[in-house]
Amino acid sequence: MAVLLRLGVLCGAQGGRARSKAASVHWTSEKVVSVLLLGLLPAAYLNPCSAMDYSLAAVFTIYSHWDLGQVVTDYVHGDASQKAAKAGLLALSALTFAGPRLFQLS
């Protein structure tokens, strides 16, 4: 009985389906962003304009934020360290998105 109780706690017996659904939606949206990026790169090369720059900045920011968020979750331990790493990731993501506007060379 204790083993079943532990298994229920580890798997999140009450909220397990909600987390599973969220993970599935996240995985699907990552794949959609990947495919969008494949089409957006040649389009930005063929049609250079500020709309393409901002589209690329948004897609790159979302994609890298998700991936680096997983690195923080997996490899940074401790509450204070994880909060600092997530704050740094948020700052890096904001700088990545603002990059085309901040560092315009023309």
C-alpha atoms as one frame of an Amber mdcrd trajectory, in Angstrom:
protein
   0.000   0.000   0.000   2.852   2.371   0.833   4.407   1.664  -2.563   1.184
   2.638  -4.330   0.940   5.806  -2.261   4.510   6.767  -3.182   3.853   5.984
  -6.824   0.750   8.166  -6.734   2.726  11.035  -5.198   5.585  10.695  -7.706
   3.283  10.527 -10.703   0.949  13.227  -9.413  -2.127  11.036  -9.415  -4.558
  13.934  -9.186  -2.838  16.415 -11.510  -0.893  14.024 -13.704  -3.159  14.396
 -16.701  -3.006  18.187 -16.615   0.801  18.150 -16.570   0.871  15.549 -19.311
  -1.396  17.710 -21.460   0.770  20.785 -20.833   3.910  18.869 -21.801   2.234
  17.632 -24.963   1.135  21.145 -25.926   4.637  22.476 -25.211   6.244  19.759
 -27.338   3.838  20.455 -30.195   4.446  24.196 -30.028   8.224  23.627 -30.061
   7.857  21.629 -33.264   5.632  24.310 -34.821   8.218  26.983 -33.991  10.975
  24.799 -35.507   9.067  24.416 -38.758   8.220  28.129 -38.746  11.906  28.916
 -38.361  12.768  26.747 -41.376  10.474  28.821 -43.548  11.305  32.149 -41.972
  15.066  31.998 -42.554  14.907  31.939 -46.387  12.062  34.458 -46.361  14.147
  36.864 -44.276  17.098  36.429 -46.634  14.982  37.081 -49.726  12.974  39.948
 -48.221  15.081  41.902 -45.709  12.910  44.343 -43.772  12.160  45.286 -40.189
   9.112  42.985 -40.029  11.312  40.010 -40.876  13.916  41.152 -38.346  11.335
  41.278 -35.579   9.805  37.973 -36.653  13.198  36.287 -36.551  13.992  37.912
 -33.213  10.698  36.656 -31.744  11.118  33.107 -33.056  14.779  32.869 -32.024
  13.943  34.267 -28.596  11.108  31.823 -27.984  13.124  28.867 -29.233  16.250
  29.647 -27.231  14.256  30.569 -24.110  12.527  27.191 -24.092  15.758  25.277
 -24.653  17.836  27.213 -22.134  14.958  26.979 -19.656  15.322  23.205 -19.806
  19.060  23.535 -19.129  18.312  25.670 -16.060  15.704  23.197 -14.848  17.968
  20.193 -15.338  21.356  21.453 -14.197  20.887  24.335 -11.732  20.142  23.129
  -8.226  18.976  25.054  -5.192  16.133  27.529  -4.948  18.227  30.707  -4.864
  20.490  29.571  -7.698  17.556  28.506  -9.840  15.734  31.803  -9.288  18.889
  33.735 -10.223  19.429  31.576 -13.314  15.803  32.049 -14.413  16.092  35.821
 -13.904  19.282  35.826 -15.976  17.564  33.772 -18.661  14.675  36.239 -18.737
  17.135  39.139 -19.102  19.001  37.305 -21.869  15.726  36.584 -23.671  14.676
  40.234 -23.439  18.061  41.336 -24.802  17.789  38.786 -27.617  14.373  40.087
 -28.622  15.444  43.735 -28.401  18.711  43.062 -30.262  17.643  44.065 -33.791
  16.425  47.421 -32.510  19.276  48.079 -30.057  22.122  47.077 -32.317  21.007
  48.440 -35.678  24.067  48.915 -37.817  22.530  51.043 -40.534
